[in-house]
Amino acid sequence: MGKAYIKQIAYYVPEKVEFNPQNRLTKKTGILSRHICGENEIASDLAIKACEKLFLKGVDKAKVEYLLYCTQSPDYFLPTTACILQGKLRLSETCGAMDFNLGCSGYIYGLGLAKGLIESGQVKNVLLITSETYSKYINPEDSTVKPLFGDGASATFIEAVDTDKEEGMNGFVFGTRGNGYDKLIVPVGGMRNRFGKVTIENYEGVFGAKRTNYDLYMDGEAITEFAMDVVPDCVEQVLQKTGLRKNEIDYYVFHQANKFMLNYLQQSCGLEDEHFWNDVVNYGNTVSSSVPIALCDLLKQKKNLVLRKVLLCGFGVGLSWGGCVVGLERYKI
């Protein structure tokens, strides 16, 4: 049995771009613009386009043995959107396919699942897809949340490599604080509060921000405090598991929430002198797609770097977090 390595990553963001107003919030978050899907464009549409870009990079879709799809914007409650994607992408009928509902930590969880599938000998490769369209959950008059989130999808091909060298991905750390589930939530729409069965309630927040109980709600202060609390410890645990020191990591890539939070986390984790990715300017928070989008851009911009040890950390809705170290030396530019 081989070791799981990331071989290729591609991403797709919608053509439509929304620009944020030049105000105090924009200056703090560092998000100038976001890609937003069209009215009839959904997460699986973005996922297909990300996969098509991946296949154009040389990944042979006929060889895909398992499809993992991370989304909180499914096509339907049932069937599983991964099954729909298998059909639309024309993957083999011997290909496994499953969804998992997770947000900002979803990519890390997906890598962990892919590693388990590959290194247990169940499959030789996994196509990990993330896609999110939070814009469809956000009230257009919610001026505190709307400027933060952008839509996007990613596709990552992970494959077994027969090697005696170090792991392609290791040091996985996971965490859950489920009693904070209501800090980032769409209250109506599932079985607890069924769509159309619950009276619409209107809310007005700071700076005149408006939403209803049918829209996405985020307690920004609580989410920020949560990230500040769990991320430094997550990074330390990953380093302990891998036996690495901070300066032995080639690059740190965290969930791209916003510039302010990333700057603070870089300081609180003691990474001021390390290579640390912070680029939310034209994407905003793309939820589960933020880490793979960042990785893809990093690999494009730092072609001369050999990235054998990249520490990833995701955190957010759930509340959930995860971290790991990946080797990208087998990635094909």
N, C-alpha and C positions, 0 to 999 in steps of 0.2 A: 504493500500500500504506500502511495506517495504522500507528500506533504502538500497542503493547500497553499497556492500562491495566486495573488492577483495578477492576471495576465493583461487585462485591458479594461479601460473605463471610457464611457462616452456619456454625454448628457445632452438634454434638449430643454430649452426654455421657450415659452410662447413668443410669437413675433410682436404681439402688442406690448408696449412699454408705457407704464405710468410713472410720471415724475412727481416726487414729493415736494411739497411747498418748502421754501427756504425759511424755516423757522427754528425755534429752539430745539424741538424734538429731533428734527433732521440733523442738526449740528451734533447733537448728543449721540444719536444712533449711527451716524455716518452712512445712512442709506439714502442715496440720491434718487434712485429709480428702481423699479421692480418690473418683472415680466409677469403679465396677467393673462390667463387663458380667455378665449372668447366665450360668448354665451353658450354656444353649443359644443364647446371643446371640453373634454373631461380628462381625468387623470390617466386613464388607460390610453387615450389618444396620444398624450405626451410620452407615455411609456413606450408605445410602439415606435415613435420617432426616435427616441433615445436608442432603442435596440437596433433600428435600421442603421443609425450612425455607427453603432458598435460592429455590426456585420460588415459595413464598408471598411472598417479598420482591419479586417482579416479574420474575424471570428467566424467559424463555420457553424451556422445554426443547425445544420444536420447532425452535429455531434453533441448538441446540448442534451444533457441527461436529466436535469432538474431545474425547475424555474421557481424561484422564491420571489414573491411580490410583497413589498412593504408599502402599505397605504392606509390612510384614514379617510380616503375619498373613493370608496369602492363604487363600481358600476351599479351593483344591486346588493341587497342584504344576502341574497343567494340567487344565482350560483356564485362560486368563488371566481373573482376576477382573473386570477392566475390561469384558470381553465380557459377563459375567454381569450386571454393573451396567447396561450399555447396555440389555439386555433387560428387566430388572426396572424400570428407570426409564422404559422405553418411549421411548427416544430414537430419532431417525431412523436408518434402516439405512445412510444415507450418512455416519454419524458414525464417525470413527476411534476406536479404543479400545486402550489399552495400559497395562500395569502397569510400575512400576519399583520395585525393592526397595532402599529407602534409609530411614534412620532420622531422626535428629534434624536433619540438614541437608536432608532431603528436600523441604521446602517451597521452599527457595531453589532447589534443582535443578529443581523443577517449574515455578517461575516462569521460570527460564532456558529450559527446553524450550518453554513456552508462548510466550514472546517470540520464539523462533526460528521456531516454526510460523506465528505470525501475521505477523511482520515480513518473512518470506521469501515471503509471499503464498500459503502453502499452505492456510490457513484464515482465517476472520475472527474466530473466537472459540474459546476452550478452557475446558472445565470441569475444574478441577484439584481432585481429591479426595484427602484424606489420611485414613487411619483405622488405628488401632492398638489391639490388645488384648494388651499385654505381660503382663497379669495371668494369662493362660492359660499363660505360660511360666515363671512364678515359683513356686517351692516355697512353700507356705503357712507353712512353718517357717523361711523365710529372713528373719529379722528385720532384716537390714541392707539388703536390696533391696526387699522388699515395701512398706515405707512410702513409697518414692520414686515409684513409677509408678502413673499412672491411665490409664484408657481413654478414648478420645474420637475424634471424626471431624470433619472440616471440609470445606466445599465453597466454592470460589472461582471466580467467573466473570470471565474475562479477555477483553477484547474490543478489536478494532481501532478506533482513533479517528483520523479524518483531521484532523490539526492540524500547525501549524508551530511549536507551542510545545515545551517541553522534553519529554524522554522520560518515559513512564509508569513505566518500570523500566529501570535501567541500572547501570553500574559493577560488573557481576558478577565475583566472585572465587570460584574453586573450589579445593579442595585435598584430597589423599588421602594417608594414611599407612597403607597396607595391611599393613605388617609388624606393626601393632598390632591386627590383626583379632580376636585371641583375648582381648582385654581386655574385650570385651562381646559375649557369644556364647551361643547355645544349641548345645552341642556335638553333640548327637544329633538326627537327624531329616531331614537331607538325604542326598545320595548318598555323601558321605565316610564318615559313620557312620549307617547306615540304621536307622530306628526298628524296634525289635524284634530287630535283628541284633547289637546291642551289649549287653554285660553291664551291668546297672545298678551304678553305683559311688556310694557315699555319701560325702559330705564334711561336715565340721563346721568352721565358721569362728569368727570372734570373736563373743563374747557368745552362744555357743551356736547361732548361725545354722546351719541345716541345708539341704542341697540335694543333688541327684544330678546326674550328667552329662546327664540328660534335661531339666534345668531351666536357666533363664537364669543365667548367671554374669557378674558384673561386678567388675572390679578397680577399685574406686572411687578409690583413690589414683592409679592410672595414668591414669584418665579425667580426673580433676581436673587433673593435671599437663599432660596433653595440651591441655586447654582453655585453661589459663593460658598455654601456649606459643604456640598458633596464633591465638587470637582477637584479641589486640591488633594483631598484624601484619595479620590479615585486615581489620580495621577501617581501618587506615592505608592499605592497598591500595585499598579501596573509595573512600575519600576522595580518594586520588590520581587514581584513574580518573575520578572525577566532577568533580574540580577544586574540591571543597568543603572548607571548614574545619569543624572540629568544631561550632562554634557556629552554623553554617548549617543543621545538621540539626534538624528540628522535633522528632523523637522517635527514640530508640534502642530497638529491640525485638529482644532476643536470645532464643535457645532457652531456654525456662523450665525449666531443670534443677532448681535449688533455690535458695533464698534466699542461702545462704552463697556459692555459686559466682557468682551474679549480682552480689552485693555486691563480691566480690573483683575480678570482671571490670570492673565499673564503675570501680573505683579504678585497676586496672592499665592500663585504656584511657584514663585521664585524663578521665573523663566525670562527675566528681562534681557539676559545676555544670550538667550538661545534663539534659534530660528523658529519663528512663530507666525503662522498664517492668520491674517486679518484682512479680509477683502469682501465686505458686504455691500460695497458702493452701488453696484448695478444689479444686484440680485435680491437683497434683503434676506429674510429668514425663509429658506425653502424647505424647512422641516427635515424630513428624512433624507432629502437630496442634498443638503448643504455640505456634508462632509465629502461625498464623492465628487460634487462639483468643484469643491476646493482642491481636492486631490488632483483632479484632471487639469485644472488651471496651474497648479503648482508644477506638475510634470511638464507642462508646456513651457512655462516660464523659466524653469531651472533645469534645462536639458543637460547641462554640464555636470549637474550633481548626481552622484550615485546614492540613491536613497534606500539604504539597507534597513534602516530603523526609523520608522515614522510612527509617532505616538498619536493615536486617535482618541477623541473623547466626545461623546454625545450626551445630551442632558435636556430634559424638558417634560412635555406632556406625559401624564401617567400617575404620579410623577415617577420618572424613570431615568436611569443613567447607565452608561457603560463605557469601557475603555479597552484598548489593546495596542499592541505594536505590530505593524505590518512591514514586510520587506517588499520593496518595489523594484528590485534590481532585475527581475524577470519581466517587468512591464515593457511592452513593445510600443515605442513612440510612433 
